[in-house]
């Protein structure tokens, strides 16, 4: 990974179109890497036509690339972290040696809580219309009753995220709290309070991949991908233990998560889910979790996972860490998980 840029919108009224958001992000990663449009061998995007409310909305976003000459382009109806996976595989085949991954989503276009309910089992769950926040409340309650965490642990996650976000210019939320003060706030979806829940966020992101000497030419200290994997748990919520994330555990093992990880950017849209992921990935107490503030301070649909990976790579570019982990999730209650391990030295 040699370049990354993203935008998280704090306001919705009059927010720009996705093309208007993407054009300056492409310009930024070109400046970071020294590449031009002609240097990119493969383009891959992540978004959702359903969320956008129109067919082939991702084709309109291709306008940000430019109409001519034609480009080698693909799309996933997922978080752009999965577009990153496709681009990484494309480079592994030897077909290309550079790729630009981008994603975009306007969560404010509808009622996100209700829209995401359509991810559930269409026969037994969707007809009940449980929304994502209410389901997360049930998951958090199960953990509380089982003694896996308490309300203080949730407040500590939120407080650390809000505090770290004070140094993140892209954060939608930041600072201004203490653990004691957070615990005094009223419940929103018992046992969750609003600070335990990621904010509805519009945004876009772009990330550049390069192989071998192309990477060394583009960045002084590339973030070399040493392992990447994704896994999925059953869609039906009764088919898996909700206080666990077996797919995260399997993806972490396949990606090579082991001792030595210094920074981990975890895509946890709810505070208790960070605790689940830390346990499943076997992260030690000394690992710096979400120095960007994580999803609790900005969670744009279809780029939040890519943001976690890009933010983790940034720790290597800045010389703050030598081995990092980026994580993305999709689906209800950590159903799908992708893990990317990066190091500052090529193997």
ABEGO torsion letter per residue (X at the ends): XABBBBBBBABABGBBBAAAAAAAAAAAAAAAAGBBAAABABBBBBBBAAAAGBBGAAAAAAAAAEAOBBBBBBBBBBBAAAAAAAAAAAAAAGABABBBBBBBBBAAABBAAAAAAAABBAAAAAAAGBBAAAAAAAAAAAAAAAGABBAAAAAAAAAAAAAAAAABAABABBEGBBAAAAAABBBABOABBAAABBBBBBEBBBBBBBBEAAAAAABABBBBBABBBBBBBBABAAABBAABBAAAAAAAAAAGBBBGBABBBBBBABAAAAAAAAAAAGBBAABBBGAAGEAAAEBBBGAAAAAAAAAAAAAAAAGABABBBBBBBBEBGGABBBBBBBBABBX
